[in-house]
Amino acid sequence: MMEPDWTSDDGSVKLYCGDCLDVLPHLGGVDAVVTDPPWNCGYFGKSDNVDWKIYSDMLAKWKSAADICEGQCWFLSTKSITNVANQFQGWKPFASVKNFSQMTRKSLPNCWDIAWIRYGANEYRANGRNWCVANTAGMLREKTGHPTPRTINVMQYVIELFTWPVVLDPFMGSGTTGVACVRTNRKFIGIEIDKGYFEIAKRRIEKAIAEKSELLVYA
């Protein structure tokens, strides 16, 4: 087992600063992978199939390494769907619809993103809705320091669709999935290769834990 770089006092959160391809082989006891992998790596706006093949091959490598449990939820940009959707055959689609999207004259706005979900038996809480409104306007109030953060309300919504006790995010970024896990009483394992984003995620998760403790005190 690889030791985490940071662990919460109660052991419910473990964070690793490193490449997920190096860390994932050492992890166990995970019920679900909920993540938003890098997708804006210079490929959007290009028509060169070679560029997209490089991205698709990298995504396939990440998915294979993270395939350590049945529960999976991978968020993607709509711009990438036609190039990587074949990797999610048999998975359930989930739409994250933005309540605010900047309109421009130059191109069609990206008003929604898709997630692909795979889950095991007796895990889905069956509310009958495979979409959620992302509170993107609220993102303007909370500056995470990350260029493409996922909204906290969507991550909480997805996690609460299922009964996954331990959630892993191999591309933790600014830690939104971790914050959502703290708020929904799930254990969380996060991996982030960028040291700057790792520190941001750690601070946000520490804050979420402190806020939860205060609520318990005054409950």
N, C-alpha and C positions, 0 to 999 in steps of 0.2 A: 504493500500500500504506500502511496505517495502522500507525504504530509502536506496539508494545506498551508498557504502563506498567511491566512487569517481565519480564525474560528471565533464565533460568538461565544459569550460566556456560558450559555446553556448548551452549546454544541449543535444548535439547530441550523446554523449557517456555516458553510465552509467555502472559502474562496481560494482559488488557485490563480497565480499570475504566471501564465505560460501559454504555449501553443496547445490547443485542445488535442491535436494529434499525438502529442507526447503525454498528456495527462489522462485522456480517456481510457487507455488500456489498464490503468491502475485503479479505476473506480469500480465500485460495486454497490449493490443495495439501492439502485435508482428505480423509481417507478415510472418516470416520464421525462422526456426531453422537450422543453418548451423554449424555442429560440427564434431569433431573427438574424440569420447569418449575413455576413457581408454581401451586399448586392450592388453597390454603386461603385464598382471598382474600375470605372473608365469604360465600361462596355455599353452603356446606354447611349443611344443616338448613333451607334455604329451599325452598319449592315454587314460587316465582314464576318462570315460564318466561323472563321478561324478564331476570332476573339471570343465569340460565344461558346465555341467548343472548349476553349481553355477554362472559361468560367463554369461551364456545365461539368467538365471533368473534375474541377476542384470541389464543386458542390457534391458530386457523387462520392468523392473521397471523404468529405466531412460526414455525409450521411451514413456511410459504411462504418466509420469509426464510432459514431454516436449511436449505432444500432445495438444498444446494450439493454434495451427494455422494449416492451410492446407499445407503451404509451409514447406518442410522438406528436409534436405540433411545430411545424416550420412555417414562419411567416416569410413571404416573398413580395417583391414589388410586382405590380401588374405588368410592368415593362419586360419582365423576365419570363413570363408564363409560357409563351410560345416556344421558348428555347430550353426549358427545363421541366415542363409539366410531365413529360414522359417518365420522369424519375418517381412520380407519385401516383402511379397507376394503382387503383384500388383504394386510395385514401379518400377521406371525406373533405370537400372544400368548405372553407369558412371565410366569410367576407368581413373585413374591417372597413366600414364606410366612414369617411371623414365628415365631420360636421362643419369643417372649415377648410377650404382649399382655394389658394390664390389663383385667380383667373388671369390669363395672359392672352395677348393677340397672336403669339408666335406658335403655340402648340396647345393641344388638348390637355387639360389639367389631369393630374393623377389623383382622382377623387376617392379611390378605394384601393386597398391592398388585399391580397389573398393569403390565407394560411391553409396548409394541408395537414389534416389530422388523422392519426391512426390510433386506435384504442382497443383495449382488451375487453373481455366480457365483464358485465356487471360494474362498469366504471362510469358510464354515461348517466348523468342525472336527468336527462330527457326533458328539457324545457321546450323542445320542439323548434328552436330557432338557431340557424347556423350563420347568424350575422350579428354584428354589434356596431353601434355608433361610436366611433373613436372621437373622444373629446380633444381634438387637435387645437382648438382655441385655448384650452387650458394649458397647453404646452408652452404658450408664450409667457405664462406666469411663472412656470418652473423651469429655469435655465439649468439643464443637466450638464452642459459642457460637451455634449455629444452631438454630432451633426444630424443623425437620423434616429432619435430615440423613439421607442414604441410608447404609446400612451398607457398610463397606469390603469385606466379603467378597462381597457381592452384586455390587458394581461390578467387582471383580476377576474374578468368575465370568463375567459377561456379556462383558467385554472379551476374556477368554481363549477365548471361544467362537469368535472370529473372528481373522483375520490382518490386522486394520486397523493400519497403522503409525502413522498420525497421527489422534488423536481430539480432537474439539472438544466442549466443554460451554458452550453459550451462557447457561446459568443456573448458574454455577459454585458459588454458595453458599459453603459452608465448604471447598470444594476436594476433596471425597471422590473424585470422578472423576479429578482430577489426581493424587492420591496413588496411586490404583489404577494409573494409567498409568505412574507412576514405578516402581512395584513390578513391573510386567509388561513393562518395557522398551519402552514406547510413547512417542512424542512426544505432547505435550499442548498444546492451546490452550484457554484458559479466559476467559470473559467474565462479569463480575459488575457490576451497576449500583450495589449498595450498597457504599460505601467501607469500612464496618466489616467486612462479610463478606469483601470483597476482601483486606483485611489478614490476616484469619484464614486464608483460603485460602493466601495467600502463605507465611505462617509454617508451616502444615502441610506444604505441598509442599517448602519448604526443608528441613524436618526429615526428610521422607521421602528426599530426595536425599542428605542427610548420612548417614542411617542406611544407605543403599545403598552409599555410598562406604566406610563403615567395614567393611561385610561384604566388599567387594571386597579391601580391604587385608588382612583377616585370613583370606581364603579360601585 
